[in-house]
Amino acid sequence: MKTKVLINFIIFSLTLQAFAQDPNWAYIRKENTGIGGALHFVVQGNTFGNIWTGGYESSDEGSLVRIATTDTVYTNWSTYSDEYLPNGLIYDIAFDSTGIIWVGSEAGITTSGDGLNWTHYDTANTPFLSTNVEGIAIGAGDTVWTVHTDSDPALGGMGYFDGAAWNYYTSSNSGIPPGINLRDIAIDGNDVKWIASNNGLISYDGTTWQHYTSANSGLSADNIWEVAIDDQNRVWALVGNAVDIFDGTAWTQVNESDWPITNVQGRSLAIRGDQVIIAEGSNSRVLLFDGTTWTSEYMNLTMYDSYIDENGTYWVSGYGVVARNDGTGWVRYTGYNTGLPDNFNEDVFIDSQGRRWFANGSGGIQVFDCPSWEVYGPNNEGLFPNPQTLYSTTIGTSITEDADGDIWFAYAGTSGYIIHIPDGNYKDYAAWTTYDNTNSTPWLQFIGELNATDDGKLFALADNNAIMFDKVADTWTVWNISNGLSGPPYSLASRGNAMYVGSYQGIDVFENETWSNIDLTPQDIEHVLDIAFDANDHMWLGTTNGLWKFDGTDWTNWNESNSNIAADYVTAIDFDAANNVYLSAHNTQTWPYYGGISYFDGTGNTFTTFLDGSSPLAHKQVEDIAVDSFGNIWALTQSEGFTVYNPSGIAGFECIDRNLQRTLGVEDFALDNTLEGINYPNPFKESTTVIFMAQDLRPVSVEIYDMLGRTIQNFEITEVSLGKNSFTVTLPKEAKGLFFCKIASNGKNHTIKLLKE
């Protein structure tokens, strides 16, 4: 008996993959979050109800993406420094009967059985003459068949993998007609392979090749875009303005006389039961058949592929979009509503619950509550709120949290927007409050930084003003050089009930409803770009002439002349739980340009510094820095998204599960390593069985904990057998979500992911 089991072999590298697989570095980018990339040449599903697509950017960065439709979680296997798959357009995806994935791209074919370890086939390790794999199909015995297209048709052909070795058929060693390009492949119930080409339909039954054209068969045209097999074992050939159907004896046709539209230029075809979808390319229309009636819809989308899932939902993929229609209308998934929308960013903020917030120029504001994303901006296709009621802008600027745990975020633009989320419960959209320049102050526009004092006062930098909202009194006040500030404000920092506002050569302090000033001219400090207070209540300044510290008595300066700081232009400062100091800095004013991140314990003149070019840091112009509770350092690396570094190894991303779900029996697993294990079923309702291997009889301790690290269960197994052991985990009262099972013995431990549904 076969059972659907999520493989959970225990590997500690289940974090975001990194620079050359370096476990200390990771990246958050448009291309490796959400659906990734812009070109989606394939949309496909597996038996677990997940949808798969491939994304590709013009910068030669690609990604393979799984969309878990049950909870709309996007898992991304990117090619940006991750090395899961080679760079290249992904054309097709297929799964064998056990769930092993096969990915065809312009760089060859790549496969994985667990989602973590990938094998790549190209001209170097196969007989392939061309790596441009445009179609994949799985035949009897889980044999893999591929079709390859090349600018030289003589190099194109069909690949065949029997689990041990590849064979490659071309026009020179098979019945493939010469001088044609192969586009797609499907395999019928008799294990006959059917190949779509630009010059007819080709079949191969393992012995005989046949070439069907409009001259020798019922094909209405020779230029075939896709081929599919229906549940009656009939072959459907899409020829653009018609579909030719072959039952093995006779040909029939569906064409514009059956459809509600004309001038059809079909490029993709999918069939499931009585349902059919035909997607056009640049004409942006789809034809849907529900078993009785054909209908058409305009998609405003260049489409490349289509699919019908097990629930009868129609899917299409195209330029920048993967869309679905379950009968209630189309929902569009894009790079602007599924992950980080832009690699140009304005702010990174980590709240008290460990959620990461981002502000950028194309998506507005995003929250990454691992593994889920929400995007608040005008391009999010209505999946989430866009709380801008007047004139929307795509530019988000800042996020902060007040002492009550309320989240505040802001947008740029003439209307000025500040959004208030009580208790940080961002999913309670009805509780959000939007402030703009009609219900606050007319000066609320072009908002920059936000920060809040402990007594409920929110400050916003807006143009040359510091605008204050008193949450308790529900009043707005505009502060500038006419009534409190000594100069145009650059930065904000709170310290208890006081707000510090940095300017050119001073700091204005608001406390107890009055302003005072700290004059920085005696120290020759210029341009206070950031202010921060450490655990000892020492004040640190990021300025254009280095890093400064004031301990209440003395000033200390670190710059390029007396230390190995990344640069003198210090843009941001943060601290970790041990009070170590982190900073971002750059020199992009005078050639040669450079920049990076630095950190130290606050004493001496020696930093640990990483510069762009000599480290995996993605860009020299680092504009912001934040340190999370796991010790990950988040660097806003200008036009290259976010670079994440942790000297102890990237941590806290266990929620990103790149394991593949597989249809296997538990008896099929060969567990060879100490404590290596799996659990089944996974996902589970209330209980799941954990199987692990033991190589001695020593007791094994088990800890079950949630995503916040809170222990749910803790027990010891004293009666341990050599080889396979098992125990049951029951979580009847816990909410749905991801849990972890840590198994430890004799100084060794491994962790299994448990998914409760």
Order of alpha helices (4+ residues) and beta strands (2+ residues): beta-beta-beta-beta-beta-beta-beta-beta-beta-beta-beta-beta-beta-beta-beta-beta-beta-beta-beta-beta-beta-beta-beta-beta-beta-beta-beta-beta-beta-beta-beta-beta-beta-beta-beta-beta-beta-beta-beta-beta-beta-beta-beta-beta-beta-beta-beta-beta-beta-beta-beta-beta-beta-beta-beta-beta-beta-beta-beta-beta-beta-beta-beta-beta-beta
